[in-house]
């Protein structure tokens, strides 16, 4: 077996050759003793005029070529070819892959693909070990993604949650410092770049940094009063200070010249220090109803002040010869578009629409769908008294408002696996909502999707991320086909009955209820959770049938299902009592769930983010703790 590539091939193409060789050796031992050669090539002539990833595969019985329109596309093509041969990359962990045997004749393939959308990525959230993140980065191109986003200036917030074992009293905390995070970040970025993935960085933290804090988390600030840049902080109710003590959540007085200069200079310096970065996210404070009420700020809008800052950054970056793209955020008060200011060089910028407060009971709805009627008008902006939009129609109206003043590149930044998924006990519903959202992106005038999410989101399985990756690359793939492919790979001949079981759990679930939307006392929800318990108990015999007396299962997917069923029984009972208004019983059941998942976390760490599910149920669901 011979794999050819150019003498000056990039690290990404060399890595693609290693991956192709490694997998094929596992799949076809006899292939080593036959004449079979393949060339890995970058071919700029593929899909002319398009910036999207694309590739062409031309392989016969004796070999052929795998060509991509860029280096990353060559690697994507290798993984897609392996998928064509029957490999299934079902979760981030390599032990969860399925690698079949193939004959020489089965190696033949001729086809080409171009990605449906340009932006296809994931942003880190939750509590993650270094190994979790490395596994996830390795999984991304196998699923057709092309981007990874490391929030803040380092992933300290997310990694420290894991190493401190926040929320788990049965795990011993390990020391983890900001210096450790910077060291680990360097390794993560090398792995991202080795695969040719687009690197997104920063986002949160700029306002805290402009106030003199090293802001790599949502932690409370610990500076002495005399060290604070108090005059740079937003004035709220006549006072300037940290918003609830948290620098990352504190807005600046954007009329203050020193605050503006500090903010802009920080961004430009960071861009100069990080030339490997493809997209630089520049966001304001991560909270709302906390804007400055000084006369100068009240005389304008936050979006107008934001655009003014972005234009100044663009001017300085251009002078410095830096072409990094700046991602600006439609989020909280910035959902309201600017009134007067406009981005002077829109080609520098990428719009990021973040409808964090939306419902996940259904997919995006566009104007005129299902008798929705005329375009929804934007609500009046009321400083310090906004209400975030829940309805899909209202969220779409905010997006349209910005698109009226900015016609450049853009993508959705959404949260289906950030906390909504904990409300879907079967993960089938949220996977279908995701698929429906992706189908609407082009009509929304957007060119992709980045999911802000936990990386440990495979409970009961990783179907939502599997659907997301495949649909973002080829939106024409049918949702039922993707789901059945996944279930057959995981559960074999019992795929259909397992899908029916988890679909039933999804039908009985409510993403919105678990995320605090609607009344906590809800007779319908109580009844649904009682049925979820019955459904789970009825399927346990089927799950256990795939194990043996030593507690070993046919594969990891059945083992995870048993753990998941134990969790669902406890969680559904807690939600049922909450919906009935029996708060003490709900609290006892939640404690039982917490006890179970904390004690089991070491065994099932990659699949369920214990820190995050406990944080969400404590802060959003309304369980009395």
TIVEXKE-932497 format. One record per residue (C-alpha): x, y, z. Coordinates in steps of 0.1 Angstrom, whole numbers, plus 2048, in hexadecimal, padded with zeros to 3 digits. Each point is the difference from the previous one (the first is absolute). Layout:
! TIVEXKE-932497
XYZ;...
! end
This chain:
! TIVEXKE-932497
800800800;80E8217F6;7F3823807;80F81C7EC;800826807;81581E7F4;82380580E;7F582180F;7DF7F280E;7F281281F;7FE7F1822;7DB7FB7FB;8057EB7E1;81B7EC810;7E97F981D;7E47F67E7;8187E77F2;8087F2822;7DB7FD808;7F77EF7DF;81D7E7803;7F87F8824;7DB7F97FB;8047ED7E0;81A7E9810;7E67F881B;7E57FB7E5;8127EB7E6;81E7ED80B;8037F07DE;8028217EF;82580380B;8087E37E9;7EF80E7E1;80881C7E8;7EC81E80D;80B8247FE;7ED820808;80B8247FC;7F581B819;7FE8217ED;7F6824805;7ED80B7E1;7F78257FF;7EC7FA7E1;7E47EE812;7DF813805;80D8217F1;7F381F810;7F67F0820;811804822;7F07E180F;8127E0806;7FD7E67E4;8117E17F3;8007E67E5;8087DB804;80A7EB7E2;80B7DD80B;7FF7DF7ED;80C7DD808;82580B7FE;7FC821810;7FC8247F4;7FE822810;7F081381C;8008267F8;7F481D815;7FC8257F7;81580981E;8167EC819;7E47FC819;7E97F27E5;8197E57F9;7FE7F4824;7DA8037FF;8007EC7E0;8157E4810;7E77FD81D;7E28017E8;8107E57EB;8057EB81F;7DB806809;7F77F57DC;8137DF807;7EB7FB820;81481181C;7EA811819;80E81B817;7E47FF819;80E81381E;820813807;8117E2810;8137E97E8;7F37E2813;7DE80A7F4;8097FD7DB;7F57E47EA;81A7F47E7;7F47E57E8;8137E77EB;7FF8087DB;80B7EE7E0;81580E7E5;7E28047E9;7EE81581A;81B81A800;7F480E7DF;7ED821802;7FA81E7EA;7ED81E80D;80482480A;7F181681B;7FF825808;7F680C823;7DE810803;80C81B818;822810807;7FF804826;7FD7DE810;80D7FE823;7FD7FB826;80981781D;80D7F3821;7E980181F;7FB7EB820;81B7EE813;81B7F07EB;8217EE805;81C8047E8;7F97DE7F2;7DB8097FB;80981E7EA;81B7ED7ED;7E87E47F8;7E68197F5;8188137E9;80A7DF7F0;7DB7F77FB;7F68217EF;80E7FA7DD;7F47DC801;7DD80E802;80681B7E6;80481E817;81A81A7F8;80381781E;8077FF825;7FB81D818;814804820;7ED819815;81181B814;8268067FC;8057DC80E;7E97E3808;807804825;7DC80480A;7F67DF7F1;81E7EB809;80180D824;7DC7F5804;80C7DD7F8;8207FF813;7F080F81F;7E47E77FD;7E681B806;7DF7F280B;80E7DD807;8097FA825;80C7DD7F8;81C80A7EA;82180F80D;8088237F3;8208037ED;8148217FD;7FB8127DF;80D8237FA;7FD81A7E5;8247F77F6;7F57DC7FC;7E480C7E9;8188147EB;8177E27FC;7E37E97F7;7F181A7E8;8218007EC;7FC7DB7FB;7DC8037F7;80781A7E6;81B7EA7F0;7E77E47FD;7E68177F1;81980D7E6;80E7DE7F8;7DD7F77F3;7FD8217ED;7E280A816;7F7825803;80980E822;7E8817812;80C81181F;7F681881D;7DC80D802;7F9805825;818813816;8088207EE;7ED817817;8117F181F;8228037EF;7F98257F9;7FA804825;8227F1809;7F57DC808;80E7E17F0;7DE7F37F5;8007DC7F6;7E07F5812;7E080D810;811801822;7FB81D819;81B81B7FD;81980281C;8118227FC;80481981B;7EA81F7FE;81D8177F9;80B7EB7E3;7DF8017EE;7F98157E0;7DF80980F;7FB81E7E9;8007E87E2;7E37EB80D;7DC8047F6;7EC817817;7E17EE80C;7E8811818;81881C805;81E7EA809;81E7F17EE;80C7DE80A;8037DC7F6;7DF7F07F6;7F97E781C;826800806;8087EE7DE;8178127E8;7F57EB7E2;7DC80A806;808825805;7FA8197E3;81681E7FB;7F68247FD;8048007DA;800826800;81F800816;81F8077EA;8187EC816;7E87E2801;7FD8007DA;8258037FB;8087E4818;7E67E97EF;80C8077DC;8257FE809;7FB7DE811;7EF7F27E2;81A80C7E7;81D7F4816;7F07DE804;7FC7FD7DA;8258097FC;80A7E681A;7EB7E47F0;8067FF7DB;7F57DB7FF;7DC80C808;7E78007E3;7E3811812;80181881D;7E0803814;7FA82380F;7E37FF819;7F481781C;7F57F6823;7EF7DE805;7E180C811;7E48187F9;7ED81D80F;82180E80C;80881C7E7;80F821809;7E681B808;81781E7FF;7F281C7EA;8187FA7E3;7F87DB7FE;7DB805803;8018187E3;8097E47E8;7FB7DA7FE;8177E480A;8017F37DC;80B8227F3;81C80181A;8097DC7F8;8038087DA;81581E808;8197EA814;8007E67E4;80881A7E6;81E80D815;80D7DC804;7FD7FA7DA;8138207F9;81D7F7817;8017DC7F4;80280B7DC;81C818809;8137E3810;7FB7EA7E1;7EA7E7813;7E47EE7EC;7F07ED81D;7DA8007FE;7ED81081D;7E07EE80B;7E681780F;7E47F4816;7DA8047FE;7F87F8824;7EC80F81D;7FE8267FB;8147FC7E0;7E37EF7F0;7F38237F9;81280D7E1;8138227FE;7EC81F7F8;81A8167F0;8227EE7FE;80A7E77E6;81F7E97FC;8168137E7;8127E17F2;7E77E3803;8187E87F0;814800820;7E27F4815;7EB7E2806;7DD80280F;7F97E781B;7DB7FC80A;7FD7F1823;7DB7FA809;8087F3823;7DD80480E;7ED7EF7E4;7E97E2804;80E7DE7F6;7DE7F07FD;8028057DA;81780C7E5;8048237F2;7E180E7F0;80381A7E5;7E881B7F6;7E17F37EF;8057DC80C;7E27ED80E;7E981E7FD;817815816;7F581F7EF;8138217FA;82380880C;802805825;80A82380B;81D804818;7F6809824;80B82380B;822801811;7FD809824;822804811;8047EA81F;7DD7F17FB;8037E97E2;7F07DE7FE;8127E67EB;7EB7F17E4;7F47DD803;7EB7FC7E1;8117F67E0;7ED81B7EC;80D81C817;8247F27FE;7FE8007DA;7F4824800;81F80A813;8167EE7E7;7EE8117E3;805822811;8267FC800;8007F27DD;7EF81F7F4;82081380A;81A7E57FA;8007E97E1;8217EE807;80A7DD80B;7EE7F181E;7F77E1813;7EA7F381C;80F7FB822;7E77EB813;7FC7EB81F;7EE7DF7FA;81B7EC813;80881C818;7E37F9818;7E17F97EB;80A7DC7FB;7FD7F8824;7DA8057FB;7FF7E57E5;8047DF811;8037ED7DF;8158187EB;7EB7F87E1;7EB820803;81E818803;8117EE7E3;7E28077EA;7FD82480C;8248057F7;7FB7F07DD;7E28177FA;81481F80B;81C7F77E7;7E77FC7E4;7F6825805;822810801;80280A7DC;7DD80F801;80B81481E;81D80E7EC;81A7EE815;81D7EA7F6;8037E781C;7FD7F7824;8177FE81F;7F27ED81D;80880E823;7FF7E0814;80D7E7818;81A7E97F0;7F47E3816;7DE7FE7F0;7FA7DB7F7;7E57F5818;7EF7E97F5;8168057E1;80F81A7EA;7E58017E6;7FB826801;8248087F8;8007E57E5;7E180F7F0;80F823803;8217F77EF;7F07EC7E3;7E48197F9;81781E801;8167F07E6;7E47F27EA;7DE80F80A;7EF7EA7E6;8067E1815;7DF7F480E;7FC802826;7F17DD802;81C7F17EC;81B810817;7EE7F481F;7FC7DD7F4;8247FE7F4;80B80B823;7E97E8813;8087E27EB;825807806;7FA803826;7E57E6806;8027E87E3;7E17EB7FA;7EE81181D;8048227F1;7DB8057F8;7F37F7822;81B815812;7F781D7EA;7DB7FC809;8097FF825;81681F7FF;7E78127E9;7E57FA819;81580E81C;80681F7EA;7DB8047F9;7F9800825;81C819807;8018267FF;8208147FA;7EE81F80A;7F37F3821;8227F580C;80E8217F6;7E8814815;7E780B7E6;7DB7FE80B;7F07FA821;8127E7817;7DE7F180B;7F47EE7E1;7E87E2802;8077F67DC;8257FF806;7FB7EC81F;7EC7E67EC;81A7FF7E5;81C7FA819;7EC7E480F;7FE7F07DE;8258067FA;8077EB81F;7E97E47F4;8108017DD;8237FE80F;7F77E3817;7F07ED7E4;81F8027EA;8197F781B;7FC7DA7FA;8098067DB;82081380B;80A7E6819;7FB7E57E6;81F80E7EE;8167FA81F;80C7E1812;8017F5824;822811805;7F08227F7;8128027DF;7ED80C7E1;8027F87DB;80D8237FA;804821811;7DF80D7F2;7EB7E7814;81580681F;7FA8267FD;7DA7F97FB;7FF7EE822;81181C812;7E98197ED;7E17EC80A;809802825;8058267FC;7DF8057EE;7ED7EE81B;80D81781B;7FE8207EC;7DD7F97F2;7F37F9823;81082180C;7EF8137E4;7DF7EF806;80080B825;80A8237F6;7E48027E7;7E77F481A;80C81A818;80E7E7819;820812805;80F7EC81D;7FB7DF7EC;80F8117E1;81F80B814;8057DD80E;7FE7F07DD;81881A7F2;8197F881C;7FD7DB7F8;8078087DB;81E81680B;80D7E5816;7FE7E67E4;8108147E4;81C80D816;8097DE80D;7FF7F27DC;81281D7EF;8237EF800;7F17E37EC;7EC8157E7;8138217FF;8018057DA;7DB7FD7FC;7EF81681A;80C82280D;7F67FB824;80B82380A;7EB8107E5;7E07EC805;800807825;8078257FA;7E38027E7;7E77EE816;80A81681E;7FE8217EE;7E67FC7E6;7E87E3807;7F480E821;8067E1815;800808825;8237F880C;
! end
